Amino acid sequence: MKLSYYPGCTLKNHARNFEDSTLFAMGRLGVEAVELKRWNCCGTVYSLSADDLMRQVAPIRNLLRARESGHDRLMTGCAMCFNTLKRANNRVRSRPEDLERMNAFMYDEPLDYRGDVDVLHVLEVVRDQIGFDALRKQVVRPLEGLKVACYYGCLLVRPREVGIDDCENPTLLENLVTALGGEPVDFSHKTECCAAYQTLDKPEIVADRTYQILGAARGQGADLVAVSCPLCAFNLDQRQDLTLKRHPDFLGLPVMYFSQLMALALGGGEPELRLDFHHNPPGPLLAGKGLL
């Protein structure tokens, strides 16, 4: 299977470990990710200004790039990019007048965008195109004994018309962990917000949310938390020191991207996992479980 692939800015910089593990895992599953040529930032957050079409140019131009390369599906592994790309796509599909103006903005492009590219998250491809049964057959290092709290955050499941699973009680990540041989725990905070961009000017809010989210995960017996959003990963991992300062009883947990768990179970090692990027390193935990 060959799919057009949009990495986004974060996975090309501070979260290269997430991209490396994604490409390794998808390659093992027979998916060739063809990176877009001349891709640009998607805008990171979907614009909520109804009359501000110019802010939709960035995500739509990336969809146009996929069509230029002959693809009608665009895959991304970042929840923020997925949410922004898909919501912009839904908008121009439902409002022909907006699409016409968008193409007018991009008058130097060799062709117009027609709303004919589907935006997919990597997890959707695994669930719908590959299937968990097929994934299970490819596992060479089952995640036996690893208890995982699956954390969705906001952008993978909200709003409802964009989300890839039930927005209140999603199970996709749990099914993934089970297929990889791990044990998902019952996690009450799996769709709670991590405080998102409050991390820029009010990191103490993030620290308080981290205390609640990771505390709930530990209370359910989790060994680590699996995430699907680079910002969630940053807030839950990098803010653990501040969390401890604000909450002396805080006990941290390792945080891993879903693709790292996939790569680990599919035979990947340190070059694909890049655990050195983590603030709370999962290496000792994984080694103790016989997984590294």
N, C-alpha and C positions, 0 to 999 in steps of 0.2 A: 504494500500500500504506500502510495506517495501522496503526501499532503503538504500544501504550502504552510510555512511556519513563520510566525511572528514572535520574536523573542522579547521585544520590549526593552526598555532602557535598564531596568534594575537587574534583570537576568544576564545582561551583558557586562555588568560592572560589579556592584557589591554583592550580588547573589549568583555569581558564576557557578557556584556549587549546585544551585538548583537547575540551571540549564544543562550543565554537564551530566548530571544524573538523569535528567529528562531525556536527553538525546541518547544516552547509553541504553536506558530502559526501553525506549520506543524502538530503537534499533534491534534490540534482542527480541522484540515482539513483531518484527517485520514491518515496521513503519519507517519510511524514509521521510525525514522532515527537511523540506526544501526551504531554506531561509529566504525570505523576501529580499529582492534587490532594492536598494535605496529606500528602505523603510524609515519612517520617522516616528518620533514620540507620539503616542496615541492621545496625549493630553492628560493621562493618568486618572483624572476624575471626570465623569460625565457632566457636561454643563447642564445646569438646571434652568438656564435663562431661555425661555421659549422663543424669544425673538433674536437670539444670538447665534445665527447659523454659522458665522465665521468660526466659532469654536468647534464646530462639527467637521471642519475641513480635515483636521489632523487624522482622526480615526477613519474617515471615509477615504482619504487618499491611500491609506494602507490597504483598504479593501480593493481599491482600484489597482494597486500594485499586484495583488493576487490575481485579478482578472487579466492583467497584462501578461502574467506568466503562464496563463492558460489553465488556472485552477479555479474551481468554484467552491472550494472549502478552504478556510484559513484557521489553523490551529495555533493556540497559544497556551502556555503553562502558567501564566500569571493571572490571578483572579481580577486584579485591577484592570489590566489590559482587556481581558475577556469582557468584563462588565461594560467598559467604555466602548469598545468596538461593537458589541452586540446591540447596545442601546442606541448608538448612533445609526446602526444598520436598520434596526426596527423603525426608527423615526423616518428615514428617507423611504423605506418601503411603504409606510402607511401614509406618507404625505408627498404625493408626486410633485407638488409645487416646490417643496423644500429641496427635493432631489434635483429639479431643474435649476434652481438657483445655485445649488452646490456645484453642479457641473459648470455653471457659468463662472463661478469663482475660480475653477480650475481650468480656465480656457486654454492654457498652454499644454495640457495633457493630450496625448495622442488619441485617446478615446474617452467616452463618457462612462460613468459608472451607472449601471442599470439596476442595482440592488440584487444582483444575482450571485452573490458570494455568501455562503453560510459561515458563521463564526462558531468555532468549536473549542471547547476547553479540552486539554489532554485527558482529563478524567472522563469526559463524554466519549472520546475515542476509545478509551480502554473499555468502558462499559458497553457501548453500543456497537462498535465496529469490531473489536477484538473479542470481548466477552470474558467474564471472570473465570469460566471453566477453562478456556484456552490459556488464560494467564496462569492459572494454577498449574497447568501442565508444564509450563516453562520455568517454574520455580526450581532453583537448584540449591538454595540455602533458605529453607523455611524459617520464618521468624518465630520459631517455637519458644514459648516462655516469655515473649515480649508483650507486655500489656500496654496498649496504646489508647490514649484519649484523642479522639478525632475532632479537630477544631475547624469549623467552616468559616467562622467570622460572618461578615455581612455580604460581600460582593459576589460570592459564588452562588448564593441562593436568593438574593433580593435584588430588585423587585421580582415579584412572582413570575412576570412574563419573560424575564431574562434568566432566572435561576435554573440550574441544572438538576435540581432535586426539590423535594418539599421544603418550604422555607421555615417551617416550624420544627420538623423532625426529619432531617435528611439522614440517609443511610448509606450513601454512595461510598464514603470513605471507610465506613465500617465494613462494607462488603469487600472493598479493596484489601484492607488489612487481613480479613479472614482468608481471602484467596491467597495472600502471601504467607499464610501460616501463622500469623500473629493473633492476638486476642484483643479485640476492641472492648473497652470498658464502657459502662453506662455513664455518660458524661452530660451533666445538667447544663453546662455552660457552652455547649458546642456551637451555638449561633449567637452568643453574646458579642457585642462590639469590643474590640481591644482598645478603643479610644482613638484609633486611626491617627489622623494628622494633628491631634492634640500633642503628639510627641514633639512637635517643633517648638511650641512656646509654652506648653503646660505639661511637661513630662511627668509631673507628679500625678496627674490624672491617669496617665498610662500605667504608672507604677501601682496605683490603687487597683486598676482593672487587672493587671498582671497578678497581683496578690490574690484576687478573687478567682480568676480563671485557673491559674496553676494550682491554687489551693484546692479548688473543686476537683481538679484532675487527680491530684495526689490523694485526696480523700476517697476517691474511687479505686485507689490502688494502682494508678497508672505509673508506668516506668518512664514514659515520655509523652509528649504531645505532638501529633502530626498536624501540619498546617498546609494550606494551599495558596496563601497570599504572602508575598515578600514583606509587606508592611506589617502584617500580623506576626510573621517570623521575627522581624526586627523588634517589635514592641515586646513580645513575649520572651525573647532571648536576651537582647542587648540591654533591656531595662531591668534585669534581675538585680543588679547591684543597687540601683536606686530603690527598687522595691524592698530590698533588705534593710536599707537605711530608714525607710519610712515604717517598715513593719518588721521589727527584730525577730519575730517568730516565723518569718517566711522561710520556707524550704524550697529551693529552686528545683526545676526539672529540665532535662534536655528537651530541645525543640528541634524537630526535623521536618523537612519538606516531604510531602507525599512521594515525590519522585525519588528521593533518596532511599526511602523504604523499598520502593520498587527496584531500584538499582541494586540495593543490598541483596534482596531476595533472588534477583536474577543473575547474581554472580559478580557484581561490581565490587571494587575495592576502594582504597583511599584515593586513587587518581580520579575516580568517578564521583565519589562521595564528597571529597574536599571538606572533611570535618574540621580542618583548621580554620574555616571561616566562622565557626560557631563560638559564641561567648561562653556558654555552658556546654563544654564538649561532650558529645554523646559517646565518644570512643570507649571510655572505661566501662560504661554500661553495656555497650554492645559486646565488648571483649568478655565481660563477665558472663554474658549469655551465650558465649561461644559463637558469636556471629561475626567476629572480626579476628 
